[in-house]
Amino acid sequence: MRTRFRTYCMQGASPGNRAGFTFLELMVVMVIIGITVALVLPRVGAGWRRMEDREFLQEFVDTLKRSRLRAMNAGTIVFFRINGAERVYDFEDPPRRPIPPNVDIFADQLERDPQTGDYCLLFFPDGSLSGGDIEIVFDKVRSFRLYVHPLFGTVHLSRVSS
């Protein structure tokens, strides 16, 4: 039985009539796959980075809004802190939310806490605040402006055209 199986499998497998792919065909397929990956991967990576940037921006805006609500609910002044040296922000002391390495934050009218050195927006119990606009720049290219209304404390986000 065993010898019959071998002879059956070997039929038609002469040196000139082998089934399979040649080395050249395999190389062509590998080159096509390589080119496809090289074209698709950068777009996926850029989309991933922009998604992370949007998440940070949304989290930053939400933390600003929560700071205002916390001041109004607690009836006390709440400090929204930005520590540029340690690249963190939050309304907690010390701030603990990280600022990504590709993000720069600029603001002109922030108070400076003499004890910690943090730059602060102060939200008052009536919903108003001290401070002004905050500009957030991603990768030194894409820029967004956060306008916090000084009387009402509402937050407006807009993209700055370059």
C-alpha positions as CSV (number, residue, x, y, z in Angstrom):
1,M,0.0,0.0,0.0
2,R,2.7,2.4,0.9
3,T,4.6,2.0,-2.3
4,R,1.5,2.6,-4.4
5,F,0.8,5.9,-2.6
6,R,4.2,7.1,-3.4
7,T,4.0,6.2,-7.0
8,Y,0.6,7.8,-7.2
9,C,1.9,11.1,-5.7
10,M,5.0,11.2,-7.9
11,Q,3.1,10.8,-11.1
12,G,3.2,14.0,-13.2
13,A,5.9,15.5,-11.1
14,S,8.6,15.4,-13.7
15,P,11.4,18.0,-13.4
16,G,9.9,20.2,-16.1
17,N,6.2,20.0,-14.8
18,R,6.3,21.0,-11.2
19,A,3.4,22.8,-9.5
20,G,4.1,26.0,-7.5
21,F,5.4,29.5,-7.9
22,T,8.8,30.5,-9.3
23,F,11.2,32.6,-7.3
24,L,10.5,35.6,-9.6
25,E,6.8,35.4,-9.1
26,L,7.3,35.3,-5.3
27,M,9.6,38.3,-5.5
28,V,7.1,40.3,-7.6
29,V,4.3,39.6,-5.0
30,M,6.6,40.6,-2.1
31,V,7.5,43.9,-3.9
32,I,3.8,44.7,-4.4
33,I,3.0,44.0,-0.7
34,G,6.0,46.1,0.3
35,I,4.9,49.1,-1.8
36,T,1.3,48.8,-0.5
37,V,2.5,48.8,3.1
38,A,4.8,51.7,2.5
39,L,1.9,53.8,1.1
40,V,-0.7,52.8,3.7
41,L,1.3,52.9,6.9
42,P,2.1,56.6,7.0
43,R,-1.5,57.5,6.5
44,V,-2.6,55.2,9.3
45,G,0.1,56.7,11.6
46,A,-0.9,60.3,10.8
47,G,-4.5,59.4,11.5
48,W,-3.6,57.9,14.8
49,R,-1.6,60.9,15.9
50,R,-4.4,63.3,15.0
51,M,-6.8,61.2,17.0
52,E,-4.5,61.4,20.0
53,D,-4.3,65.2,19.5
54,R,-8.1,65.5,19.4
55,E,-8.4,63.4,22.5
56,F,-5.9,65.7,24.4
57,L,-7.7,68.8,23.2
58,Q,-11.1,67.5,24.3
59,E,-9.7,66.4,27.6
60,F,-8.1,69.9,28.1
61,V,-11.4,71.7,27.3
62,D,-13.4,69.3,29.5
63,T,-11.0,69.9,32.5
64,L,-11.4,73.7,32.0
65,K,-15.2,73.4,32.1
66,R,-15.0,71.1,35.1
67,S,-12.9,73.7,36.9
68,R,-15.6,76.3,36.4
69,L,-18.4,74.0,37.5
70,R,-16.4,72.9,40.6
71,A,-15.9,76.6,41.6
72,M,-19.6,77.3,41.2
73,N,-20.7,74.2,43.1
74,A,-18.2,74.5,45.9
75,G,-18.5,78.2,46.3
76,T,-14.7,78.7,46.3
77,I,-12.0,79.8,43.9
78,V,-10.6,76.9,41.8
79,F,-7.2,77.1,40.2
80,F,-6.8,75.6,36.8
81,R,-3.0,74.9,36.8
82,I,-0.5,74.5,34.0
83,N,3.0,73.5,34.9
84,G,5.2,73.9,31.9
85,A,8.4,72.5,33.5
86,E,6.8,69.2,34.3
87,R,4.3,69.3,31.3
88,V,1.2,68.7,33.4
89,Y,-2.1,70.5,33.9
90,D,-5.2,70.0,36.1
91,F,-7.4,71.8,38.7
92,E,-5.8,69.6,41.4
93,D,-2.7,70.7,43.3
94,P,-0.3,69.4,42.1
95,P,-1.5,69.0,38.6
96,R,-1.2,65.5,37.2
97,R,-2.7,65.3,33.7
98,P,0.2,65.0,31.2
99,I,0.7,67.4,28.3
100,P,2.0,65.3,25.3
101,P,5.5,66.1,24.0
102,N,4.2,67.4,20.6
103,V,2.0,70.0,22.3
104,D,3.0,73.6,23.2
105,I,0.6,75.8,25.2
106,F,0.8,79.6,25.1
107,A,-1.2,82.1,27.2
108,D,-0.6,85.8,28.0
109,Q,-2.8,86.7,30.9
110,L,-2.4,83.8,33.4
111,E,-1.8,84.3,37.1
112,R,1.4,82.8,38.5
113,D,1.2,80.9,41.8
114,P,4.1,82.1,43.9
115,Q,4.3,78.9,45.9
116,T,4.3,76.3,43.1
117,G,5.3,78.4,40.1
118,D,2.3,77.1,38.2
119,Y,0.5,79.3,35.7
120,C,-3.2,79.5,36.7
121,L,-6.6,80.4,35.5
122,L,-8.8,81.3,38.5
123,F,-12.4,80.4,38.4
124,F,-14.6,82.3,40.8
125,P,-17.8,81.0,42.5
126,D,-20.0,83.3,40.3
127,G,-18.6,81.5,37.1
128,S,-16.2,84.3,36.1
129,L,-12.5,83.9,35.8
130,S,-9.2,85.7,35.6
131,G,-7.1,85.1,32.5
132,G,-7.8,85.0,28.8
133,D,-7.1,83.1,25.7
134,I,-5.0,79.9,25.6
135,E,-3.4,78.8,22.4
136,I,-2.6,75.1,21.9
137,V,-0.1,74.2,19.1
138,F,0.4,70.6,17.9
139,D,3.7,69.7,16.2
140,K,4.4,73.4,15.7
141,V,1.9,73.4,12.9
142,R,-1.7,73.0,13.9
143,S,-2.9,75.7,16.2
144,F,-6.1,76.0,18.3
145,R,-7.3,78.9,20.3
146,L,-9.3,78.4,23.5
147,Y,-11.3,81.5,24.4
148,V,-12.6,81.5,27.9
149,H,-15.2,84.3,28.4
150,P,-14.0,86.4,31.4
151,L,-17.5,87.1,32.7
152,F,-19.4,84.0,31.9
153,G,-16.6,81.4,31.9
154,T,-17.8,79.7,28.8
155,V,-15.2,78.0,26.7
156,H,-15.0,78.4,22.9
157,L,-12.6,76.4,20.8
158,S,-11.5,77.4,17.3
159,R,-8.8,76.4,14.9
160,V,-6.3,79.1,14.0
161,S,-5.6,79.2,10.3
162,S,-1.9,79.4,9.4
